[in-house]
Amino acid sequence: MGFAGEVIEMGRSSGAIQPNGRTPLRGRSERAEQLMLAGRQHEATACAREALLEGAKGDEAARLHLILAYLFYGIGRMAESVTEAKAAFCQPDASVPISAAARIAHLRGLLAIGDYTTAASHA
């Protein structure tokens, strides 16, 4: 499995991406996720960022940040992935599965950039 496949698998295991390619997400995060699954990373990033700038809140915002974390992880932008993952699990009203997936993405990102001290404190 390639790097992009691993990132998509992380999304599937979190419940953010369904194995059949369909998504349980509603609203603006659904479009960003569809673009991500289609391999259109730049468009997915722009879609998610725009939705956040327009004021997405709660679980929708957490999902958008998590999608951005997956996207950045997949293209090797680890510091940005860590930032987005943290923003996802810090969102008020984030669902437990999204928050848990965000914490895992955050930890993986920290390990990828070699920040073992911070990773150990969050483990």
JOBELFEN-V563510 format. One record per pair of residues at least 4 apart in sequence whose ideal C-beta (glycine too) atoms are under 7 Angstrom apart, sorted by the first residue. I is the first residue (numbers start at 0). J is the second residue. Records with the same first field share a line. If there is no record, write none. Layout:
I: J ; J
//
This chain:
0: 4 ; 5 ; 8
2: 6 ; 73
3: 7 ; 73
4: 8
5: 9
6: 10 ; 69 ; 72 ; 73
7: 11 ; 16 ; 36
8: 12
9: 13 ; 69 ; 104
10: 15 ; 16 ; 69
11: 16 ; 18
13: 96 ; 100
14: 96
15: 62 ; 65 ; 97 ; 100
16: 22 ; 32 ; 36
17: 21 ; 22 ; 23
20: 36
22: 29 ; 32
24: 28 ; 29 ; 32 ; 62
25: 29
26: 59
27: 31 ; 50 ; 55 ; 59 ; 63
28: 32 ; 50 ; 59 ; 62 ; 63 ; 66
29: 33
30: 34 ; 46
31: 35 ; 43 ; 46 ; 47 ; 50 ; 63 ; 66
32: 36 ; 66
33: 37
34: 39 ; 42 ; 43 ; 46
35: 40 ; 43 ; 66 ; 69 ; 70
39: 43
40: 44 ; 70 ; 74
41: 45
42: 46
43: 47 ; 66 ; 70
44: 48 ; 67 ; 70
45: 49
46: 50
47: 51 ; 63 ; 66 ; 67
48: 52
49: 53
50: 55 ; 63
51: 55 ; 60 ; 63
55: 59 ; 60 ; 63
56: 60
57: 61 ; 90 ; 91 ; 92 ; 93
58: 62 ; 92 ; 93 ; 94 ; 97
59: 63
60: 64 ; 90
61: 65 ; 87 ; 90 ; 93 ; 97 ; 98 ; 101
62: 66 ; 97
63: 67
64: 68 ; 83 ; 86 ; 87 ; 90
65: 69 ; 84 ; 87 ; 97 ; 100 ; 101 ; 104
66: 70
67: 71 ; 83
68: 72 ; 80 ; 83 ; 84 ; 87 ; 101 ; 104
69: 73 ; 104
70: 74
71: 76 ; 79 ; 80 ; 83
72: 77 ; 80 ; 104 ; 108
76: 80
77: 81 ; 108 ; 111 ; 112
78: 82 ; 112
79: 83
80: 84 ; 104 ; 108
81: 85 ; 105 ; 108 ; 109 ; 112
82: 86
83: 87
84: 88 ; 101 ; 104 ; 105 ; 108
85: 89 ; 105
86: 90
87: 93 ; 97 ; 101
88: 93 ; 98 ; 101 ; 102 ; 105
93: 97 ; 98
94: 98
95: 99
96: 100
97: 101
98: 102
99: 103
100: 104
101: 105
102: 106
103: 107
104: 108
105: 109 ; 121
106: 110 ; 118 ; 121 ; 122
107: 111
108: 112
109: 114 ; 117 ; 118 ; 121
110: 118
114: 118
115: 119
116: 120
117: 121
118: 122
//
